[in-house]
Amino acid sequence: GVLPLDGVIPLSPRFDALGVLAATPDALKVAISGLCDAPLTPSPDIAIAVDSGALNANDRAVAEPFRKLVHCLNPQLLRFPSFEEMAGAHAAVVCRDAAAQYGADAAAHPGAYPLAIEGALSLARRLTTGELAASDASITTMAARIRAHLGQRVLLSPTLPILPAPRHAAATTINGTRVAVTSANIRNTLIANVAGLPSVVVPLPELSLQ
């Protein structure tokens, strides 16, 4: 939340934030320092944590290189709510937020928004008030659990580099590999996303998940 969302179309301002991609830690520091109004103050006491579920829940092609990295860094292994526990409630709240922010304009301008926004609006129309209330309560509870468990540690997660689909690409034109990679990235970043916490994601080598 340090960087403003001006000019960005987030699915949900509650969860989405801007991050910086960099090849090295030094480049990352320079980029963030240039984007932030206040100078960064490094802390030598920051501890890294890894979700132990991420070491087992991923496709083998993702899990094995991530295990090697974890072995080198020797972070603290913690157990967080599973993807299955969080995914449904998170999706419902995100879609509700998207509908509140873009619904009226999307209805007035059909086809003007990217596929992800259109899909979220479609799902939001099928959710009941009771389902949304239950999802909101569930996300609030899980976010508090994650923050309490993580404490002052920084979460480290694996991710896979992939170019985004063209802005107005139809769902039928998005290939299986792209869907698999995107799904893996959502799974691996959902903990920090639900809790609204910063995290460090490590891009693994380009892989095929077919």
Secondary structure, 3 states (H helix, E strand, C coil): CCCCCCCCCCCCCCCCCCCCCCCCHHHHHHHHHHHCCCCCCCCCCCCEEEECCHHHHCCHHHHHHHHHHHHHHCCEEECCCCHHHHHHHHHHHHHHHHHHHHHHHHHHCCCCCCHHHHHHHHHHCCCCHHHHHHHHHHHHHHHHHHHHHHCCCEEEEEECCCCCCCCCCCHHHCCHHHHHHHHHHHHHHHHHHHHCCCEEEEECCCCCCC
